[in-house]
Amino acid sequence: MFRKTSMYVMFFTAVLLLSPTYIVISAAASARSDLVFDPYSSPEDAYAALKADEVDILCMDLGPDQKMDVEVDTSLLISGYPTLDYFEYALNNNYSIPSYPNAQSPTNRLEVRQAIAHLVNKTFIIRNILQGGGVRIDQPMPAPQRSWCNESVVGSNYPYPYDPNTAAQLLATLGLNDTDGNGWLNYPVDWPGIYGEDTTSYPLEVLVNVNVAGGSQIGSYLVSQLQSTLASAQWPEGYVSGGFKSNKVEPDPFIFPFILDSRDYHVYTSGFITGRFPTHLYFCYHSQFWCEGGLNYVTNCEHPVLDQYLEELYFAHSLEEAKVTCKKACGYMADNCVSVPVWTSLAFQAWRKQVPGVICMDGTGINNRYTYINAYRADENAPVRIAISTPNALNVMYSSWLQDWEILNSIYPHLLKVNPYDLTSDQPWVAQDWQVGTWRESQGVEAKTNATYWIRKDVGIVAPVSGLFMRNYTAHDVEFTIWYHYAFSDAWNWPVVMDVHHTRIVDDHTVEVYFDKYDYSLLYDVGTEMPLLPKNEVISQLCYVSNVSFSLPAVSASTEYQFTDQQVVQMVGLSFETSLMVEGVDYDIVVNSTENCHNVIHFLKPQPAGTYYAAYYTPKWKPTGYYLGSDHGLTWQDTMYSLGSHYPYTSPFDLKKNMHFFLDPPLGETDWRWYWGEAPKPRSGYFQINIFDVVKATASYCHRGDGPYDPQYFLGADLDMSDLGHVGIYDIVIITGKYGMKWGKPPP
């Protein structure tokens, strides 16, 4: 059935030569400074280089001793940022635990869980155990996800402020009392399975994860509160105060997983690292994941209402709907005291005072794309020097370490971005706009997600070494990126494209992506997680054109036919007899989902019986190696064409400004807020220096970044080169001097 012919080779060569030429918009925009990344084998060596003025920015968090040293070094500035983790006392809400199989667990009772919450002094823990290394939270999510919280149960509205007396009253309402005068509380006589026994016979088991920040002390603190502080609290009249006997359990590392998986505890000192969105709530608190290996450590089937809210959150149809249901879930969890959230880690970072324009992003810190396009050296016209851990590889397909992507993200940007100070605020980047919808493979079947991305017309691609302008980025590049990533299921970024079913190019700057399931978050898999590749500059090095012909009987619309065993990265063309067919009109190329292979023709129109000729790009080999394809002889000079803010010059560690980048940030942009133009889509928009920038800066007026860490110091407003490290009147003047300025608007 499959055979090669010289006729269709010549035919599709003509197709390639007749491919459309794109409008070239050579934008006069760039980042503010060149960058040099200096790799170090240890944080200690990197910090020593910062002290010695050999680097300007430390791309790693400070250790406790380093933080104290920075605070006394006037040549350095310090900033803190809340990370994307959170820690809590996970309360086992289940009716019983394996060690007490016939007894009702104390933490199954709401009043006991509430009493425990009232015994937790979060401020004390952060100041004294964490030594200031935390930010208080009242919902089970990191501080940067604050806009997802239910405002009615956080901060001053938190229903369980530190109050041991209230804790005692709550336990008294259940009938707990020191009835035998031994200093320990007794259960009431009607407590199921325990019947008046002393808490020394049925103590609370506090399982300690020593790998959590604060380690053993976090468990010791709660045990002390339950035993000592509770005993000294004011109990209601007629009750004898006493401690609630509690055991701190720190098992051998070999035994720990067995205790955790069997849920044989009442309280567990738990911690999680999350992503941008609070989708972790579904996996950490839905009863489906109360199982061996599951992440739900708090509730089996005690909260069916919570399960419903979490399902609505995880399977929401839009970001707005997800926020609404998240707030409902968080309100329910607070009302029912499902757990006791305590803190998010507060990390600290440092840079040299002569570098203004540094941006401290929520959840990320100062090492981010905004910093790398905005920071510059105030003391001389020289590159900003950044200390990073030694990269493992600089391969856009296979790199997996954070330090690898510190460099790669400056070369291979993404379609979408988020505001550095509000992780719920989507912002355009290479795509100037986007839209989420649904589609169906056939009438009556379940709807699936699709997303449309409109590409800016001024995203310039430049060559490595020379920085020579090649052309502007297009929708064809996006499609190539998707299917080249898809071709390698062992590649680092394959998960972000694994659910793509097919793509359609509407025009040179519009691409539609059709997914194989319904999930609103797929917009972000492709939009914010997929590093973008240029097509024309690398395709001949990474792929070859394969040709096949095949004969089919008459086909109807929706007929599917797998025409090759190879991965199809992009079609060169498909013809029926001598007529060229149009992709997206006459046919789509879709995935064979059982084999994860993009190689099936889906006919959109009926066709008579006859012979088809297909030509398509397919990968030459897996592009493994330290650089893209370097295991097969390619060098970084062959493939590192950049559409990002910088391009590699003498090496991938030495990055020059891409003079055809699409953004040119002015000094004075403070809040990095994007303002949308009017519908219809694709909308335009712009950044603007306005009252919000002034307000953000004035909130930090007279605060300093040198000396002891000051959480009120806002480094984004520290602009005056004559007074760096201090937000003063001249910083405000710089911002107000550009009041009303709009920038970053995409071309029509």
Buried (B, 14 or more C-beta within 10 A) or exposed (E): EEEEEEEBEEBBBEBEEEEEEBEEBEBEBBBBBBBBBBBBEEBEEBBBBBBEEBBBBBBBBBEEEBBEBBBEBEEBBBBBBBBBBBBBBBBBBBBBBEBBEEBBBBBBBBBBBBBBBBBBBBEEBBEEBBEBBBBBBBBBBBBBBBEBBBEBBBEEEBBBEBBBEBBBBBBBEBBBBBBEEEBBBBBBEEBEBBEBBBBEEBBBBBBBBBEBBBBBBBBBBBBBBBBEBBBEBEBEEEBBBBBBBBEBBBBEEEEBEEBBEEBBBBBBBBBBEBBBBBBBBBBBBBBEBBEEEBBBBBBBEBBEEBBBBBBBBBBBBEBEBBBBBBBBBBBBBBBBBBBBBBBBBBBBBBBBBBBBBBBBBBBBBBBBBBBBBBBBBBEEEEBBBBBBBEBBBBBBBBBEBBBBBBBBBBBBBBBBBBBBBBBBBBBBBBBBBBBBEBBEBEEEEEEBBBBBBBBBBBBBBBBBBEBEBBBBBBBBBBBBBBBBBBBBEEBBBBEBBBBBBBBBBEEBBBBBBBBBEBBBBBBBBBBBBBBBBBBBBBBEBBBEBBBBBBEBEEBEEEBBBEBBEBBBBBBBBBBBEEEBBEBBEBBBBBBEEEEEBBBBBBBBEEBEEEBBBBBBBBBEEBBBBBBBBBBBEBEBBBBBBBBBBBBBBEBBBBBBBBBBBBBBBBBBBBBBBBEEBEEEEBBBBBBBBBEEBBEBBBEBBEBBBBBEBBEEBBBBBBBBBEEBBBBBEBBBEBBBEBEEBEBBBBEE
